Amino acid sequence: MLQRKVNYSMAEQRYIFLYDEFIDSTKPKMNFHYNQQDKNLWSRFHWEYITPRGSNPGYSYYPMTIDRHMSVDKSIQTFYVVELIWANLSIMFDHIKQESLDYIIKNNIPMIFYLPTEGFNFESKDWNTLLEKKFAQHNLTNVPKYLVTGNIKIEKSKIFNKCFYANWCEYALYRTSKIEGIENFQSSSNNKAFDFLNYNANPRPARVAMASEIIRNELNKTALFSWIGGDTHYQVENTLNKAMTYLDIVGQLYLKKHGFQKHLLDVDPIGKRKLINIINKDHYQKTYFSLVNETETANDCLFITEKTYKAILGSHPFIIFGNPDTLKYLKRLGYKTFPNIFDESYDNETSEKIRIQMIIRELQKFKNLDRSQKTKLIRENKHIVKHNYKNLLNRWSTSFLNEIDKILKDITTDINVDK
């Protein structure tokens, strides 16, 4: 709780984060992460940012209910944080008390819409249209609104005052790795039984296309390869039809004939979510490199997830089937890539169909090398692997927190300019 008589230094940055103490239990439940159905709407933000920043010198953070805020110093910058739960976006505001919305409107309190866990383009999923309608419906059109997303390419939006990118996935892997005790893991074995490691869980069309091509070219036979599935999405016609657009004629015929082909490694469809940020050391020890099938592959966004950072933590060289310019962005973060092992021109290719073909060729080229050639290539690039590992450990505990610090300062500046 806020202590009014504390003497703060001039350099100290103070923020108040408002929330509703209880959610209306008569309304439909939302699909909250960490089973937070009966708690406030910013449990993730609290866990990921406020708690680890709580003892940071120069900063003071005050989680506070709205009724408590009515009697405190209004000079302290205040925000209302709303976590966007995309599966239930249409009922998002139904869980905020009307009294809270009235207070936000009356006092023009800035709202932060928080979704660093996803990196898709809002326009491509009609989110901007839906949110604009919801803002109008609840009289929030003129309230200052800011978006925090995982999309590196996020641009200006007519419904938000400003949009920001935060690299949440490095930090999430750090938190889990500390808990699991694997932050010091390095894949040092030279006894590799398989060429590459490739995980495929949720049924995204581009991922379906890549997995199908791996099997069609029999590359899975020399890899640790999973294609989990676990629900009816693989049987949905639209998903398969979209996957077809990423394939040439031969690939389309193969996918149409064989469809989803389940391949399990260490988890089944039910257990996959528990291992999002977990490293299976044995998988990295037994493989030369990782083929990372990222979450997003379109040209209108750029999103790097734990899938890529797990390969780095596992001391693996990597090929990344993600958005164009993924490798370029990793270099901006201080990481290095592997042009001495793979032709990385696929990173410049905007066509997902051609990008899949280019990556498949690189997998085939590596497969055709003998064991001594493979070992030599990996050994010659070991210094890059070590560099990336060190860079991850230097970044992952603070980069996200520092980005949110900068975002809050930017928002505060923006608000003061508008006053």
N, C-alpha and C positions, 0 to 999 in steps of 0.2 A: 504494500500500500504506500501511497505517497506521503512522505514526511515533510510538512511545510517549512519547518524551522531549520532544515539542513542548509549550511552555507556552501553553495556551489561555486566552483571556480569559473571564471569567464570563459575558459576554453572548453568547459564541459558541455557536451551535446545531450540534451534531454528530450525524450519522446514519451508520449502517452499513447498506448494502443487500446482502443475501446473494444468491448465485446459485450454480448448479451450473456448474462450469467446462466440463464436457462433458455432452451429452445422450446417453442410451443409443442408439447407432446401430442397434441391432437392432429398435427399436420403429418403428411406422409414422411417416412424416414428417407434421408438422403444416403447416398452410397459413400460414407466417409471412410477415409483411410484410417487405419489403426482402430477401427470400430468406435469412432468418436460420435456415435449417433446422438448421445444425450448431452454433449458438451458444446462449447461455443464453436463458431465457424472458423476459428483460426488456430486450431490445435496444432496443425502442421507448422505454421509460421512460428508459433511459440517454441516448439521443439527444435526447429532448425535454426532459429535466429536469436530469439530473445534469451532463451536459456543459456546457450554458450556465450552470448555477449554480456550476460548479466554482471560479471565481475570485471569487465574490460575497463581499464583506466580511461577516464575522459568521457565515458558514456553512462547514462542512466536511463533505464527502460522501466516503464510502469504499466503493466497490464491493469486495466481498470474497467469496472462496469460503468455504464452510462449514468446511472443514478448517483454514483460516487463522483463522477466527473462534474456534476452540476455545481459542486461546492469547492472546486479546486482552482488554482491559478490558471487562467485561460491563456497566459502568455507562453506556456509550454506547448510546443508543437504536438498536435494530436492527430491521430489517424484512426480510421475504422478499416480493418483488414477483412476482406472477404475471400475465402478460398474457393476458387472455381472448381467445382466437381463436374467434369464435363458430361458424365453419363446422366446427370439430373439438372442440367443447366436451366431448363424451363421452369423449375420450381424453386430455384435458388433463393429468391427473395421471400418466398413463403415462410421461410424459417427464421426470418429476422422480425423481431417484434415491431409492430407499427409505431409504438412509442419511440423506439430506437431510430427508425427512419425519420420520424417527425423531428427528433432532436438533431440528427445529422443535417437535415434540410435547413432547419431554423438557424443552426450555428455554422452552416457551410463547412462542415468537417470533411476534409479530403478522404476519399475512399481508395484503398489500394486493393486491386483485384489480383490475386496471387496464384500463379500457375507456372512455376519454373520447372515443373515435372513433365511438361509437354512442350513440343516445339513446332507444331503444325501451323500453317497459315490460317488465321481466323476467317479470312474471306472465303477460302476454299471449302469451309464447312458451314458457311452462313452464320457463324457466331456473331459477327458484327451486327447483322440484321436482327438476330434474336435479342441480343443484349440491348440494342437501341430501343426496341419495343418495350423491353422490361424496364429500362431506365425511365422511359416516358410514362409507363403504366404506374410507376411508384414515385413519380414527380422528382426524379433524380437527375434529370437532363442537365440542370445548371450547377449541380454539385461537382466540385473538382474530382476527377476520376483518373486513376493511373493504373497501368497494367504492367505486371512483372511476369515474363514468360521465358521459356527455354529456347525460343526461336532467335538465333543470332542475327537473322535478317529482319527482325521486327522493324517496321517502319511506322510513320505517323498514322494515326487513326482518327477519323472524325468523331468517334464516340469517346475517346480518351484524350485527356490533356497532353499526356506523354506516355510513351511505351518504352519499357526497359527489358534488357536481356540479363539473366543471371545464370551462371554455370553451376547449377545445382548438383549435377550428377557426380562430379569429382568429390564434392563434399559428402554426398550420401554414401559413396563407396568408402570414404574415410571413416565415417561414423560406424558403419557396419564392420569394417575391418578391425577397428579398435575393439569392438565388442567381441568379435570372433577370434581375435588374437592372430590375425594373419597379415598385419601391416608390414611385416618384415619378410614376407615370402618372396623368394626368387627361384625361378625355374633354371636350375643349374645342370641338370642331367644331360649328358650327350647321347644317351641311349634312347633314341627316338623310334618308336614303333610305327608312328603314323606321320603323314605329311602335315596335315593341318587340323585345327579344331574349329568347328562351326556349329553354333547353337541356333535353332529355329523353334521358337515357341509360338507366340501369338500369330494368328493367320492373317498377316498383311499381304496384299496382292503381290507386291514386288518380292517379298520374302518367299512366297509360294513359288513364284517363277524361278528364283535363284535355286531354291532347294530342289525343284523338279529337274532343273538343268544339271545340277551336281549329280543326281542319281542317273539321269539319262546318259551322261558321259562317264559313268562308273567311277567318279572321283570319290564318292563316299566309301568305296572299298579300301582306300588308302588314307582314310581320315577318321577322326573321332567326330561323328556327325549325328545331330539330333534333329528330328522334325516331330514335335510333340503333338500339336493340335489340341484336342481335349474338349472341343465343343462342336456345335453344329455349323460353325462358320465356314468350315471347309466344304460343307454341302450347299452353302448358299450360292446360288447361281451368279449373283453379282460379283462375289469375290473371285470366283474362278474366271469369269469373263474379263474382269480387270487384269488378272494375272496373265491372261492370254495376250493382252496388248503389249506386254514386256518381252514377248518371245517371237522368234522367227517361225516360219511355217512348220519346220520339223519339231521345234519345241512345243508348239501349240498342239500338234497331233499327238505328241507323247503325253502331255498333261491331260488332254481330253480323254485319252485312253486309260491312263493309270490313275489320274486324280491324286488325292492325298495318300502318301505312303508313310505310315507311322514308323519312326525310328526313335527309340528311347536310349538314353545313356544312364544318367543317375537319378532322374526324376520322371514322374508321370505327370499327366495334365493337372492333377489336383495339387501336387507339391511344387509346381514350377514357380509360383509367386513367392514362396518362402526363400528362394535361392537367387533372387534378383541381384543382390549385391554380395553374394557368397562366391568364393573361389574354390573350385575343386582342384586341389594341387596336382593330383594324379593326372588330370587331363592336360595340364600345361607341361608337366614333366615328360609326357609321352609324345608330344607333338612339336614340330619345328616352328610353326607360326599359326596365327589366328586369321581366319576369314571372318570378319565382323559384319553381319547383316544388321545394319542399323535400323532404328525405328522409322525414320523418315528418309525418303529417297527422291522426293520431288525437287523441282528447281526453285520453287517459290518460298523455301524455308531452309534453314540450316540448324540442325539439332544433333548434338553429340551426347550420347548417353553412357551409362555405366558399362555397356557392352564394349566400347572402345577402351575405357579406362581399366577394365578388368584385364584386357590383353596386355596393357602396359604394366600393370601390377604383377601379372604373371610372367613378366620379362620375355614377351613374345614380339617378334616382328609381326607386322600386320598388313593385310589388305582390307580396305573398308568399303563395303557396298552401302553407301549412304548418299547424302546430298552432294551434288557437285561442289568442289572447293572445300571439302572436309579436310583434306590433307593440308591445304593452304592455311586453314584456320588453326589447325593443331600446331603448325609452325609458328604462328603468331603467339601462341601460348608457351612457346619455348620447347616444344617437342620436335623431334626429328623423325623423318620417314625413311623408307628403305628402297631408294631408286637403284641400288646396286644388286638388289635381289629381284625386284619386280619392275615391270614397265608401269609407271604410275600415271601415265597419260590418261588413264580412265577417270582420274579425278577432275579432268577438264571437260569430260563428255556430258552433255546435257540430256542426251537420249538414254533413258533407263534400259531400253532394249539393247542398244549398242554397248552400254556400260557392262551389262551382264555378260555379253559375248567377250568383251575385252578381259574381264576378270576370269572367266572360264579358261581362256587361253593361257593366262598366267598360272593357273592351277595345273593345267596340263603340262606346261613347260617344266614346272617344278617336279611334277610326278615323273617325268621322263629322265630326270637326272639320276645318277647312281648315288648310293649312300654316301660315298666319300665326297662327291661334289656337293651334296646337300649340307653335309656337316661342315665343309670348308666355307660355303657361303654364309652359313649362320655364324660360324666362328669369326669370320672377317667383319661381321656387322655387330659383334657383341658389344663394342664400345657405344653404339647407338642405343642398344637395348638398355645398357647401364645408365646412359644419359637420361633416357626417358623415364626410367624408374626413379632416378633421383629427382628429376623435375616434378614428377607426380607427388612425391613425398614432400617436396618443398612447397607445393601449391595447395594440395587438397584440403588441408585443415583451415586455411585462411582465405583462399581466393573468393569463395562464395560469400563469406561474411563481409569481406572488404567491398565486394560489389554491392551488397545490400546497403552497407554504410553509405556508399557513394550515391546510390539511388535515393535514399532517404534525404540526404543533403541536397540533392538535385531537386527533389520534390519541394522541399522546404524553401529553397531559393525561388523556385517557380511560383509558389504560392505568395511569397512576399513581394515578388515583382508585380503580381496582379492586384495587390491590395491598393 
